[in-house]
Amino acid sequence: MEFLSFLATFVVLRLSLSRTTFAVLDTIRPSEFMSDNTTLVSREGLFELGFFTPAISKNRFLGIRYKNISVQTAVWVANRCEPIDDSSGSLTIDDTGNLVLYGQNKRVVWSTNSSKQAQEPLVQLLDNGNLVLRDEKDENTDNYLWESFDYPTDTMLPGMKLGWDLRRGLNRRLSSWKSSDDPCDGDFTYGIELDEPHHTYPQLFIRNGSAKLFREGPWDGISFSGAFNTLSYPWYGSDYEFVHNDDEVYFTYSVNSTSMILRIVLGKRIEYKEWREEDKIWHSYYTIPGDQCDYYGICGANSECGSNEVNKPICQCLEGFKPKNQENWKVMHWSEGCVRNGSVSCDDKEKDVFLGFSDLKVPNAQYIWANKSMNLHECNAKCLSNCSCMAYGFEVSDCVLWFGDLFDIRQAPYGRQDVYIRIPFSATAPKLFDEKERTDRNHKFKVERAVIIIAIIVGLAVGLIILIGFYIHRRRRHYCH
């Protein structure tokens, strides 16, 4: 009996040591536990799920990180706001088929919330960094009952969707860490916001609390437009996609090479990063906000940001507008923005005009109307017929009308969209008159110059004829003598 007891103890100890030393499993099944000193590793060894302690913290968190990167980088955290203060954490599948994280005294620290119960639940860590709960009886291995990609923390990995599943009412967005040693939700968020109720014009925002920090320009078929940098530049080995239909609205990206390790991470700003193995660092290729004009609405209403002229402020009122507070504007306090020089007109005889602007980040779409079936001429007429319409434009294939004050416009070399801004007839008529007067004055000046030049030429010609006549007369007199 003593020998059998010794043998049993040896086997248990051996299994425990082997599980601690060799982290080769990528799945958890019911009745299996993953303790604090073990990990799950994805099949190709790219990611691992395990407990970690960030920075100078003493707390333990369950997270997904890169397996073979020397700099510990967590890309997802389960119990980000519910730390475990010792090594008692364990992970298992409970009786309802959900994945559950226990802390000290079997306290539930975190769990999945699948409404469907699997016949044979299975948790698996995939090679794209996604932790999934599925039914092992289901032949469709992509039919997930729950997945970590639906609940991102501060990091977006290739293949992850940032945005909305409208069927489930699920909004996937990034939220920053509170600090380097506290992964709980910080102040900054990054996600797609929808205009209600039609979801016609989704926009990507970085927010600091409730305040808008940065707004991406609309998707132009290639990338999001209007930033200081361009999204299509940073990663030559990656592809971007924006999906907008009745079921989903999301942004995603993919990589063309398995050797590239890329991630998008949110701190006080968004950074697109690539791991450089030779330097053992995360290299940031693209950062937003990128310059002063990227910050939301820095110039106030009805203005544009981004003057390239020397000794000229970065904020300028749009054509047909003037500073609301001239004194503040002079000292570069631009928050009050600009107001119209005159009132818009709906008179058929004195129609307002639209000035076209290229290479702009189009205005914020807080109050917009959009239509997919109109052409440019019809879009113009629609805006002109409504006295409240401030501007119109075409975003990919949509006619878009803007109402109310125009916010967050900037000069952008990668704007790729034209905006037509309404200018009151009363503001343009004097300009047209001045232009006609200037043209007439220039024409008169040109005529006067032409007359003078012709007179000079005629005078020179007459003088030359006289000289030639005098010379001939002298020659004849010489021969006569």
C-alpha positions, 0 to 999 in steps of 0.5 A: 500500500505504501508503494502504491501511495508513493507511486500515485504521488510520484505520478501526480507530481510528475504530471504537475511538473510536466504541465508547468514546464511544457506548455503545449496545449491549445485547448481546455475541455470540461473538468480541465483546469489551467492554473497560474503556473501553466499556459495555453499555446496556439498550435503554431506557437505564435500566442499564449494565454496565461497569467502575468503581472504588468510593470510594477504591479503585484496583481495577476491578470489573465491575458493573451500575449505573443509567445516568442517576443522578448518584450512582454506584450499583452494583446488582450486581458480577461479580468482587466478591472478585477485583479487577482492579488495572489497565485490562486487563479485558475481557468476552467469550463463550468456546468453551463459551458462557459469559460470561468476564471476563479480567484481566491476561495473559488471567487468568480473573477471573470466569465464568458457570457454565451447564451448557447450551451454546447454539447461538448464545450471546447476553449481554444487559442487560435494562431491569430490570437483569438480565444474562442469557445465552441462546440466540439460536436459542431463540424463547423469549427468557425462557429464560435459561441464566444470569442475574445475578438468580440471584446478587445481591450487596447489592441487590434490584431489582424483579422479582428473587426473594429465596429458593429455587429448590428444583428447582435447590437455588439460594438467592438471598440478599443479602450486604453489601459489606465496605466502601464501597471493597470489594464483596467479601462483608461480614459481613451476609446477608439471606435466607430460611431453611427448616426441614428437612426439610419447608420448612413455615415459611420465615423471613427473617433478617438475620445478622451472621456466623452470629448472628441479627440480625433476623427478619421475622415470617411472611407474613400475605398482605399483608406480613411482619409483626411489625416496628417498621414495616410493609412495606406502608407504605413504597412506595404504588406497589409490590406485594409477593408471597410464593410458597411451593410445592413448587418455590420459596420466594421474596419479590419486589416490583414497581413500578406506575410506570416513573418510580419507581426503587426498590431494597432494599439491605443494609448493616448493616441492610436499607433500602428506598430510592427515588431522588429526582431533585429532591434527587439523593439516595436516600431511605430509606423503611423500615429494619430493624431499626427499634428496639431490640425488632427485634433478635433475642431481645433479651429472652431466652427466654419473654419479650416486648419492647416495653413502652409503659408509662413507667418500665417495662423493655422486656422482660417475662416472658410470663404464667406465667413468671418471670426465670431470674435475678432479680438480672440481670433487675433491672439489665436484663441480659435474655439469660438470659430467663424460665422457667415458674412451674410444670410443665405438666400432662397430667392430664385433670382438671387441664388446662393453659390457653392465654392468647391474645395479639394484635398480637405478632410470633410466636415463632421457628420453630426447632422447630415443627410445622405442618398445613394441614388443622386448624381452631382447635379441633383445633389447640388439642387437638393442642397440649394433647395434647403436654406439650412443646408450648409454644404454638399459633397460626394463620399464614394458614391453617396450624395451627402448634405451637411446641416448646421455649423461645419466642424473639424475641416482640415487641409489634407493632402490625402483628403481625396474628397471635394466639398462644396460649401454654400456662400450667400449671394449677398457675400458673393455679389460685391466680389463679382462686382469687384472682379468685373471692375478689376477686369474692366480696369485691367482691360482699359489699362491694356488698351491704353498701353497698346495705344501708347506702344502703337504711337511709339512704333508709328513715331519711330517709323515716321522718324526712320522714313524722314532719315532715309529721305534725308539720306537719299536727298544728300546722295543725289546732291553729291552726284549732281556736283 
